[in-house]
Amino acid sequence: RDRLLKKCLSVMKVNTLSPEGSIGQCWSTPDRVPHRHMWLWDSVFHSLAMNLVDPSLSWEFLKSVLDAQRPDGMIPHMIAVDGRTSAITQPPILAWGVWQNYLETGGRESLAYALPRLEAYLEWDLAARDQNHNGLLEWYIEGDVNCRSGESGLDNSPRFDEALLLDAVDFSTFAALDMGYLSRIAGELGEAQRAGAWQARSMALAQAIHAALWDEEDGFYYDRTLDGRFVRVRAVTGFLPLLLPDLP
């Protein structure tokens, strides 16, 4: 166990980089080769581990991602030091990461910095990834048969073999949970009205997930095509079943 923990710390240190180019503070990468750039949800996962070692450095990881936000609120899933970014996003878990970091640092200034950016990011998801306007979110589907949905984090999952837009269980669940964390952040900053609004939106999205994506016959949550057909592929992210019971 001791050797494993030291190896984990070593990997974290190797993949922590100094400010460079368009990134104004320390940041993290999944690996030096081949990914080498900064990635949205990877950075959140890295921050959760770094909270246990150096919470202030963990905040820099998160701030570096937030700083890459575009004027319309979108946050790309990949950011390079030369300013290049991708055209897709990744699972919305940034509010969760910011909240967990706050529990370690108590730094309200980080919450104040993050709140409007997190709000704009979730608003972008809701506006840009809901083509049938039913409140449930759909991952962007790519033309590459080997990577139908890079922004889902499940690049080549059989869920996407048909290249269909789907009301996605995981995307909608991530968003509902992050709305809940946004509510906590706003409440901690004394923004009671904003906190209440985000909590209400979290609950409404959770209810939509339960109503539309739960298959009573199978006793399981499935993605659904935009015309209402269940796609019965049980290939969701490994920790999603742990998150679903936490929905309101």
Secondary structure, DSSP 8 states (H G I E B T S, - for coil): -HHHHHHHHHHHHHTEE--BTTB-S-EE-S-TTTT-SEEHHHHHHHHHHHTTT-HHHHHHHHHHHHTT--TTS---SEE-TTS-B-S------HHHHHHHHHHHH--HHHHHHHHHHHHHHHHHHHHHS-TT-SS-------S-TT-S-GGGT-TT-GGGTT---EE-HHHHHHHHHHHHHHHHHHHHTT-HHHHHHHHHHHHHHHHHHHHHHEETTTTEE-EEETTS-EE------TTHHHHGGG--
